[in-house]
Amino acid sequence: MEQEKAIERITEILNDSKIGILSTAKDNVPNARYMWFYNDGITLYAKTNDESPKFEEIEENPQGFVLLGFHDEKNHAFVEYYGEIEVIRDQETIDWLWEDEDKDFFDNQENPHLVALKINPSAIKIMNDDEFQDVQLSL
């Protein structure tokens, strides 16, 4: 299967799915939590507080794993993402990710503790999709 077609399918899944699971590890113990994800092509972004335990885990070990895309319906394709998490403090990126619902966690988008997480994929696997069965991209 062509890599271009696989990337197109991955992008479709990402465009349709915003809530997923980010897994990190601290002291060799996995830790998973639900997060909102945003994508620019196949690159994922999320937001967090730089004073959170999650942030400390990422600073200690920037490797992450994301599950994103499963829906309770007939076509429940999803992706598994492996990659390195990069902390982005660029206000333009934070403004792009900002949503009104973020006011539940941050007073405004200029909050100094609001940071973006950029997940730079090293491998992506498409799951539960007959056409793309066993497709894994190594990037």
RODREN-225228 format. One record per residue (C-alpha): x, y, z negated; residue in one letter. Coordinates in nm, 3 decimals. Layout:
<pts>
PT         x         y         z   rest
PT         X         Y         Z      a
...
</pts>
This chain:
<pts>
PT         x         y         z   rest
PT     0.000     0.000     0.000      m
PT     0.128     0.341     0.088      e
PT     0.245     0.557    -0.198      q
PT     0.053     0.851    -0.051      e
PT    -0.279     0.663    -0.070      k
PT    -0.204     0.555    -0.426      a
PT    -0.125     0.914    -0.528      i
PT    -0.452     1.026    -0.367      e
PT    -0.646     0.766    -0.571      r
PT    -0.464     0.859    -0.891      i
PT    -0.551     1.226    -0.831      t
PT    -0.920     1.133    -0.781      e
PT    -0.924     0.951    -1.115      i
PT    -0.751     1.242    -1.289      l
PT    -0.986     1.500    -1.138      n
PT    -1.283     1.299    -1.269      d
PT    -1.148     1.231    -1.618      s
PT    -1.049     1.479    -1.884      k
PT    -1.056     1.290    -2.214      i
PT    -0.794     1.024    -2.264      g
PT    -0.553     0.878    -2.515      i
PT    -0.199     1.002    -2.573      l
PT     0.028     0.759    -2.754      s
PT     0.357     0.858    -2.909      t
PT     0.578     0.690    -3.166      a
PT     0.748     0.784    -3.491      k
PT     1.002     0.555    -3.654      d
PT     0.909     0.283    -3.403      n
PT     0.542     0.295    -3.506      v
PT     0.289     0.382    -3.233      p
PT     0.038     0.660    -3.289      n
PT    -0.254     0.729    -3.054      a
PT    -0.507     1.009    -3.039      r
PT    -0.775     1.137    -2.803      y
PT    -0.687     1.453    -2.616      m
PT    -0.815     1.671    -2.333      w
PT    -0.599     1.640    -2.022      f
PT    -0.562     1.864    -1.720      y
PT    -0.381     1.780    -1.402      n
PT    -0.187     1.951    -1.130      d
PT    -0.162     1.674    -0.874      g
PT    -0.031     1.375    -1.070      i
PT     0.130     1.583    -1.343      t
PT    -0.069     1.586    -1.667      l
PT    -0.099     1.866    -1.921      y
PT    -0.253     1.887    -2.267      a
PT    -0.258     2.143    -2.549      k
PT    -0.151     2.111    -2.907      t
PT    -0.039     2.298    -3.215      n
PT     0.337     2.314    -3.267      d
PT     0.280     2.263    -3.641      e
PT     0.099     1.929    -3.597      s
PT     0.239     1.584    -3.679      p
PT     0.198     1.498    -3.309      k
PT     0.436     1.779    -3.217      f
PT     0.695     1.649    -3.463      e
PT     0.665     1.301    -3.308      e
PT     0.721     1.443    -2.960      i
PT     1.025     1.641    -3.072      e
PT     1.172     1.326    -3.225      e
PT     1.084     1.102    -2.928      n
PT     0.947     1.266    -2.610      p
PT     0.837     0.940    -2.450      q
PT     0.460     0.911    -2.415      g
PT     0.192     0.680    -2.283      f
PT    -0.148     0.801    -2.159      v
PT    -0.467     0.609    -2.081      l
PT    -0.707     0.816    -1.877      l
PT    -1.012     0.753    -1.662      g
PT    -1.221     0.465    -1.799      f
PT    -1.594     0.533    -1.782      h
PT    -1.881     0.310    -1.888      d
PT    -2.006     0.253    -1.536      e
PT    -1.961     0.008    -1.250      k
PT    -1.647     0.174    -1.113      n
PT    -1.431     0.215    -1.419      h
PT    -1.086     0.260    -1.272      a
PT    -0.832     0.421    -1.498      f
PT    -0.462     0.499    -1.501      v
PT    -0.179     0.414    -1.735      e
PT     0.089     0.683    -1.749      y
PT     0.440     0.644    -1.880      y
PT     0.649     0.956    -1.901      g
PT     0.848     1.214    -2.083      e
PT     0.661     1.491    -2.261      i
PT     0.793     1.842    -2.213      e
PT     0.685     2.128    -2.439      v
PT     0.577     2.435    -2.239      i
PT     0.545     2.771    -2.410      r
PT     0.488     2.966    -2.089      d
PT     0.184     3.192    -2.137      q
PT     0.077     3.155    -1.774      e
PT     0.043     2.777    -1.818      t
PT    -0.137     2.817    -2.151      i
PT    -0.379     3.068    -1.991      d
PT    -0.447     2.817    -1.710      w
PT    -0.534     2.546    -1.966      l
PT    -0.734     2.768    -2.204      w
PT    -1.105     2.694    -2.248      e
PT    -1.363     2.859    -2.473      d
PT    -1.382     2.539    -2.679      e
PT    -1.021     2.595    -2.783      d
PT    -1.148     2.867    -3.017      k
PT    -1.241     2.582    -3.253      d
PT    -0.867     2.523    -3.303      f
PT    -0.693     2.849    -3.213      f
PT    -0.807     3.208    -3.266      d
PT    -0.698     3.305    -2.913      n
PT    -0.480     3.190    -2.627      q
PT    -0.189     3.405    -2.743      e
PT    -0.168     3.212    -3.071      n
PT     0.204     3.152    -3.128      p
PT     0.141     2.790    -3.232      h
PT    -0.051     2.696    -2.916      l
PT     0.174     2.505    -2.677      v
PT     0.119     2.303    -2.364      a
PT     0.246     1.950    -2.323      l
PT     0.353     1.853    -1.973      k
PT     0.367     1.479    -1.912      i
PT     0.624     1.417    -1.640      n
PT     0.538     1.067    -1.514      p
PT     0.806     0.805    -1.469      s
PT     0.551     0.533    -1.383      a
PT     0.177     0.529    -1.314      i
PT    -0.036     0.218    -1.286      k
PT    -0.389     0.208    -1.143      i
PT    -0.614    -0.031    -1.334      m
PT    -0.959    -0.183    -1.260      n
PT    -0.965    -0.079    -0.895      d
PT    -0.999    -0.365    -0.646      d
PT    -0.843    -0.169    -0.361      e
PT    -0.546    -0.064    -0.570      f
PT    -0.507    -0.376    -0.781      q
PT    -0.153    -0.419    -0.913      d
PT    -0.039    -0.081    -0.776      v
PT     0.230     0.077    -0.988      q
PT     0.427     0.381    -0.886      l
PT     0.776     0.428    -1.020      s
PT     0.868     0.794    -0.998      l
</pts>
